[in-house]
Amino acid sequence: MPQIVPVPQYIEGCPVLAAVAVLARPGEPPFEFVVICQQHDPPPGAGPYVLWRVGTADGRKWTVRNGRPGLAWPEAVAGFASLASLPAPGKPPRTG
């Protein structure tokens, strides 16, 4: 039976707000995720979100790569969709 690794709750001390499992590429840990985290103290004028690709072999120690800090939510979601090979987010539904 394959090993199951839970979605990380924190990366580099930052809470994970969104995560999606992605296929590991050669040379990467076997379990990979793209995550959006909330930064504790973003630089002045920067957004509070960071986008990372993270990997683990055992679900305990995480390797962080390709960080994009200082993002606003729309930028973080667009980057998340792109890195995870998901369809681009559409416009919010119209109300009223």
N, C-alpha and C positions, 0 to 999 in steps of 0.2 A: 504494500500500500504506500502511495507517495506521501511524503512529509507535507504537512500543512503548516504554513507560517502565517500568523495573524497579521492584520494590517497594523503598522506601527502607530502608537498613540502619541509619541513625542519623537522628534528628530532634532538633535543638537539643542535640546531643552525647549524647543518650540512646539506647541500643540499642533497636531495634524488636523486640518479642517476637511480635507478631501484627499482620497487616495484611490489609485486604480493599479491593479497588477498588470505588468507588461512582460513580454518575453525577454529573457536574459540574452544578451549578445555574447559572442565568444569572449572569454577572458573576464566576464563579470560574475559576481556571485549568482548562485542559481535562482534566487528569489528576488525579483525586482519590482519596484513600485515607482510611480510618479506621484508626488505629494505636493499639496499646498499647505504651508504652515503659516501661522501668525507670528511675526517677529515681536520680541519683547520691546525693544527700543529701536525702531527704524530711524535712519538718519533724517534730519530735518528736511522737510519738503518731499520725502520719499513715501511711497505707500507702505502699508503695514504687512504685506504678504511676501513670502518667499516661495519660489517654485524649485523643487529638487527632484532629481532622479536618485533613488536610494536602493541599496541592495544588501542582502544578508545571506549567510549560509545556514544560520540556525535560529533566526528570529530574535536574537539577543543583542548582537553587535551589528550595527548598521554602518555601511560605507556610504558617504554622501558625495554626489558628483553633480556637476553642471548646475550649480546654484544660480538663481536669478533673484536677488533680493530687491526690496524697495518697490514692489509692484502694487498697483491698485487692483481691486478685485477683478474688473473686466480683463486686465492684462494677464493676471494670474490664471483665470479660467481659460482664456484663449491659448496661453502657453501649455496649460494642462492638457487641453484637447489635442493640441498639436503633438506634444511628446507622447501622448497615449494613443495616437492615431485614431482619435475619435472624431466624429463629424463636428464641424465648427458650431459653436452655440448660436442659435437663432436669436432674433429679437424677442423681447418679452411679449407675451400675449397682450393684445389691446383689451382694455376694460371699458365698459360703458358705451 
